[in-house]
């Protein structure tokens, strides 16, 4: 019986994907209009594309293209979850799943490399100007205490991103003191270029607490990331003047925005770049390679849950299978960053076809009594460097290292939002607001725990359990959150939703997908034929 269901499902799945993707992509092809951009000359003589030149059909087509990709990806998660639970000892699900997964990979379009480079150059130019005022003595500044006690390096770096957001939002030069950080006399400048070439000092007697006043010369940003009052340019907002261009360009605009700050802050100096280059040669780090970050040890005590290696490697396997359809792969490689030395031997034993690239000194340095030593900081930043430059990244977004690597990756590609697979939860930012999705079609619960939605309902996904250990699984094709209309919170929300992008100066706008959802019809059909008794 289960085998018959599987055969019917496979036939229907192929028909569904053909119908859904071809119909929507034909629409995109007929509406993907382009115009020659006009250029604006800044006061310094540099050129940039005028942000108001985006034709609306192109924006809509780009948003729809990404929605198609999300629909297909989430539908595949949904199918895979239920196929594995079919009660049959005769059905060879592994082969069928592999064949189906190949077909469920969404096709890509032009990535807009030139536009991405222009937009990144614009933001980097603004940061350089902000960090290098003409007169440091009279420039307004904001002081950030990087050495906050009780935080790991990844957490401290994400605290730095809040400081950068406050600096950019208030147009104050960011002053960062990292001297003697974890045994490094020069602090972060041991590895990276200074944030400023002209303005690194401040008068402590002029310092006032956050938020200060408009004429305050030095404002101290709070050591924790929940300042009061909380400005509207904090996560997950993006600047108004680049929002149209960024939404058109990128599948995860806020991650790109964060990546720009880290791109500026983590510009490697010559000594550290030489160290990285030597490490790459010694380890055999070369493309194609998948970055694999597995965070365990103390993380399992209070926050995360144990996730088996097979879950990570399934995503690695999927990447290489897709890659081998396009090009020959002589050697499958993974770059491993982990705090669990046992993972190395486990990968080599269970997956001998993979070459495991790793820095053994980095793995040793993750022991709790080693993490505050100077060399541990060097190994940490090198691991993040290699993870962010991998061809694909597999990790858990509950880890600061995973999120940091993903954010940095966005600064290296036009759109790297699909170059990652998280084994626990989707990308988020701590203390964020605005993680809201909108229902594209109504949904009636078919089993306990599902959320009833009407078209246009907004679901707040910030209302999650405090500890990551209590987060529901993300790999069954559902989301979780609270319906702002009914106030009900559940762990199972149909994936037929679209992201709402928060704009720091202009409220919010929905990034909608197709008005007619083949996905809703498919899910209903699937439930009736293959799930319900």
Secondary structure, DSSP 4 states (H G I P E B T S, - for coil): -HHHHHHHHHHHHHHHHHHHHHHHHHHHHHH----PPPEEE-TTS-EEE-TT---HHHHHHHHHHHHHHHHHHHHHHHHHHHHTT---SS--HHHHHHHHHHHTSPPP----HHHHHHHHHHHHHHHHHHHS-S-TTTS-EEEEE---TT--HHHHHHHHHHHHHHHHHHT-EEEEE-TTBTTBTTGGGGTB--S-SS-----GGGEEETT--TT-SEEEPPSSS--SSPPTTSTTEE-HHHHHHHHHH-SSHHHHHHHHHHHHHT-B-HHHHHHHHHHHHHHT--SS-EEEEE--TTHHHHT-----HHHHHHHHHHHHHHHHHHS--S-EEEEEEES-THHHHHHHHH-TTEEEE--HHHHHTTSTTTTTSHHHHHHHHHHHHHHHTSSEEEE-TTSHHHHHHHHHHHTTSS--TTSEEESSS----TT----EEEESS-B--SSTTBPPB-TT-EEE-----SSGGGPPPSTTSEEEEEETTT--EEEEEES-EEEEEEETTTEEEE----SS-HHHHHHHHHIIIII--
